Amino acid sequence: MTTPRILFADDDKDILDFGITALKEAGCDVMPAINSDIACVLFEEGLVFDVLVTDIVLPGRLDGFALAAQAREFIPDIKIVYSTGFGSVARIRARGAPYGDLLVKPWQSRDLLKIVGKLVGPSPTIQIPKTD
């Protein structure tokens, strides 16, 4: 098995740093993107990720929903995790969260790791808590 590759897109530096640190400590390979334009460039360059963790309200030409759709065009089997503040929860429930799970801010590292662990499945190379 290979190390899970995660693309983490969020414009909040604290959340980005927190999530990246948690995922790296769990044994994942993590690439940051502070806006959707950077994330799109990574897809266009041919980088492959197992999971996209994306904020819904994201600077750049795409919001988190559109970024997820773009990711699916390049990597059809990529798993999606939406990370959002309370204000966006109603929007997600109204539109549905296409192909993804939801993390509501403020989330804890264990919440992120449980969702990612569920999506990537068991791996001897990472230390992600099992879901309940």
C-alpha positions as CSV (number, residue, x, y, z in Angstrom):
1,M,0.0,0.0,0.0
2,T,1.1,3.5,-0.7
3,T,1.0,6.6,1.5
4,P,-2.3,8.5,1.1
5,R,-1.9,11.7,-0.8
6,I,-4.1,14.6,0.4
7,L,-4.7,18.0,-1.2
8,F,-5.8,20.4,1.5
9,A,-7.4,23.6,0.2
10,D,-8.2,26.4,2.6
11,D,-7.4,30.1,2.7
12,D,-7.3,30.3,6.5
13,K,-3.6,29.7,7.4
14,D,-4.3,28.5,10.9
15,I,-6.8,25.8,9.6
16,L,-4.4,24.9,6.8
17,D,-1.5,24.5,9.1
18,F,-3.5,22.6,11.7
19,G,-5.0,20.2,9.2
20,I,-1.7,19.6,7.4
21,T,0.2,19.0,10.6
22,A,-2.5,16.4,11.8
23,L,-2.4,14.6,8.5
24,K,1.4,14.6,8.2
25,E,1.7,13.3,11.8
26,A,-0.8,10.5,10.8
27,G,1.6,9.5,8.0
28,C,-0.1,11.2,5.0
29,D,1.6,13.1,2.2
30,V,-0.1,16.5,2.2
31,M,0.0,19.3,-0.4
32,P,-1.5,22.7,0.6
33,A,-3.4,25.1,-1.6
34,I,-4.5,28.5,-0.3
35,N,-7.0,29.0,-3.1
36,S,-8.8,27.1,-5.8
37,D,-6.5,28.4,-8.6
38,I,-3.4,26.7,-7.0
39,A,-5.4,23.5,-6.5
40,C,-6.4,23.5,-10.2
41,V,-2.8,24.0,-11.3
42,L,-1.8,21.0,-9.3
43,F,-4.4,18.9,-11.1
44,E,-3.4,20.3,-14.5
45,E,0.2,19.4,-13.8
46,G,-0.9,15.8,-13.3
47,L,-0.5,15.4,-9.6
48,V,-2.7,12.7,-8.2
49,F,-4.4,12.8,-4.8
50,D,-6.5,10.2,-2.9
51,V,-8.4,12.9,-1.0
52,L,-9.3,16.5,-1.5
53,V,-10.1,18.4,1.7
54,T,-11.6,21.7,0.6
55,D,-13.2,24.7,2.2
56,I,-16.5,25.6,0.6
57,V,-15.9,29.4,0.5
58,L,-12.5,29.5,-1.2
59,P,-10.7,32.3,-3.0
60,G,-10.0,31.9,-6.7
61,R,-12.2,31.2,-9.7
62,L,-13.9,28.1,-8.1
63,D,-15.7,27.6,-4.8
64,G,-15.2,24.3,-3.0
65,F,-18.1,22.6,-4.8
66,A,-16.7,23.6,-8.2
67,L,-13.2,22.6,-7.2
68,A,-14.5,19.1,-6.2
69,A,-16.1,18.8,-9.6
70,Q,-12.9,19.9,-11.3
71,A,-10.9,17.4,-9.2
72,R,-13.2,14.6,-10.4
73,E,-12.5,15.5,-14.0
74,F,-8.8,14.9,-13.5
75,I,-9.0,12.2,-10.8
76,P,-12.4,10.4,-11.1
77,D,-12.0,8.3,-7.9
78,I,-10.8,11.1,-5.7
79,K,-12.5,11.3,-2.3
80,I,-13.9,14.7,-1.2
81,V,-14.1,16.2,2.3
82,Y,-15.8,19.6,2.6
83,S,-14.6,21.8,5.5
84,T,-16.9,24.7,6.3
85,G,-18.0,27.1,9.0
86,F,-21.5,27.0,10.4
87,G,-22.8,29.6,7.9
88,S,-22.3,27.3,4.9
89,V,-23.9,24.2,6.5
90,A,-27.4,25.2,5.3
91,R,-26.1,25.8,1.8
92,I,-24.6,22.4,1.7
93,R,-27.7,20.7,3.0
94,A,-29.8,22.6,0.4
95,R,-27.5,21.7,-2.5
96,G,-26.3,18.4,-1.2
97,A,-22.6,17.7,-0.8
98,P,-21.7,16.1,-4.1
99,Y,-19.3,13.1,-3.6
100,G,-18.2,14.2,-0.2
101,D,-18.2,14.1,3.5
102,L,-18.6,17.2,5.7
103,L,-16.4,18.7,8.5
104,V,-18.0,21.6,10.3
105,K,-15.6,24.2,11.6
106,P,-14.3,24.4,14.2
107,W,-13.3,20.7,13.9
108,Q,-10.7,18.8,15.9
109,S,-7.8,16.9,14.3
110,R,-9.4,13.6,15.3
111,D,-12.5,14.5,13.3
112,L,-10.4,15.1,10.2
113,L,-8.4,12.0,10.7
114,K,-11.5,9.8,11.2
115,I,-13.1,11.0,8.0
116,V,-9.8,10.7,6.0
117,G,-9.2,7.3,7.6
118,K,-12.6,6.1,6.5
119,L,-12.0,7.3,2.9
120,V,-8.6,5.9,2.4
121,G,-9.2,2.6,4.1
122,P,-6.8,0.6,6.2
123,S,-3.1,1.2,5.6
124,P,-0.1,0.0,7.4
125,T,1.7,3.3,6.6
126,I,-0.7,5.7,8.4
127,Q,-2.0,6.1,11.9
128,I,-5.5,7.3,11.5
129,P,-8.2,6.3,14.1
130,K,-10.8,3.9,13.0
131,T,-14.4,5.3,12.7
132,D,-16.9,4.2,15.3
